[in-house]
Amino acid sequence: MYSCAAFSTVIGVFENIIAMFMDLTGFSRKKACLLNGVLMLLLATPCAFGPNLLSGIHPMGGTSSFMDLEDFIVSNLVLPLGSLTFCIFCTRKAGWGWASFTKEANTGKGLKVRGWMRFYLTWILPVLFGIVFVMGLV
């Protein structure tokens, strides 16, 4: 049962990656899947072999493993910079823009983005993301 849940989640996540890759490169679905499958295999190999075959390699010094390196890259670089980029894109004219962002965010039921949130989302939140990024490097 857990295998089915995990596999369906992986398909959902990688569908976005494949679609983006097809849009950016113009490759067919088959070619995009094949290339991304090879990339995924190459990028995942150090983490898969880290606890056994590559246990003597310490990419960050000390007793670190490849999982520690991956955790550092994702937690301290990708997530804060991705959040900062998304926040700036959604709230600035050079990106999506505030009006388009609020129109899309306020569709459907649930919490709504209010006008008083604009200053916070446009100026305060990007600074906080920047602080999180810098603190992750220190």
N, C-alpha and C positions, 0 to 999 in steps of 0.2 A: 504494500500500500504506500509506504513512504517513497519507494522508488518511483512509482507513478507520479506522485506529487512533485518530487524533485525534478523528474524528467520534463513534466509539463511546464514547470517554472523555467527551466533552462531553455526550452523551446521559445517561450514567450520573451525572454530576455534577448536571446540571440536573433529573434526575428527582427527586432529593431536594429540591431547591428547590421544584419544582412541587408535590410531595406535601405539603410543609410548608405552603406557601401555601394549598393546598386545605383542609387541616385547620384552619388558623387563621382563614380567611375564610369557608369554606363555599362558595366559588366552584366552578363546574363545571371539569372538566379543560380544556375548550376556552377558557373565560374566563381561567383561571389561566395557561395557556400564552400566550395573546394578550397579557395584561397584562405578564407577565414578559419576553416577547419585546420589547415596546416599551421596557420599563425597561432591558433589556440593550443595546438599540440606542442609547438615549440616553446611558447610562453609558459605553459603549465608544467612542462617537464622538470625544471629545477625544483618546483614546489613538491611535485610528486616524488622525486628521488631525494629530496633534501634530508628526510629523516633516516635514510639508509645509505644508498650509494654515495651521496654527496655530503654525508654527515661530517666529514673532515674539513669541508670548506665553510668558512665563516665570513660572509660577504660584508658584514658591518663590524668585524672584529670581535674579540672576546669569545663568547659561546653562542653567538648569533647564528641563525639558520636562514635559509631562503624564505621561510615563512615570515620571519622577522622583517626581512627586507621588503617583502610584498606588503606586509601590514604597514610598515613605515610609508611606503610609496602611496598606498591607497588612503590611509588615515590622515597623513600629514601633508600630502601634496594634492592628490586628485580630488578628494572631497572638498577641502576648503577652497581650492581654486575653481572647481566646478560650481560650487555654490556662489562664489563671488561673480563668476562669469554669468551665471543664470540670473542673478539678482540685477546686475547692471544691464543685461540684455532686456529684461522685462520692464525696467523702469525708465530707461533713457530713450530719447528720440532716435539716436543712432541705432537702436535695436528695435524692439517690438513697440515700445512706447507705452506710457502709463494708461492711456485710454483703451488701447487694444488689450493690454494686460488685464485691466479691471473688467472689461466686457467679457473676456473669456473666463476669468477666474470666478465671476459672479453668475455664470450659467448653472442651472441645476439647483438642487436643494443644499442646505447646509450653511456654514459660515460664509459671510460676504466680505470682500475687501472694501473698506470704507475710505472716504476721502482723507480723513485725519491720519491714515496710515502712510500716506504718500511720503512725507518727510522722513519718517523712520525707515521705510523700505528703500528709499532712494539714496539717503545719506548715512544714516546710522548703521544699518545692517551691513553695507559693504565694508565699513570701517571695522566692524566686529569680525567679519570674515577675514579681513586682512590681519587682524590681531591674532586670530586663531591660527592662521597660516604661519605667521612669524614665530609664535610660541611653539608650534610644532617643530620648527627648525632649530630652536634653541635647546 
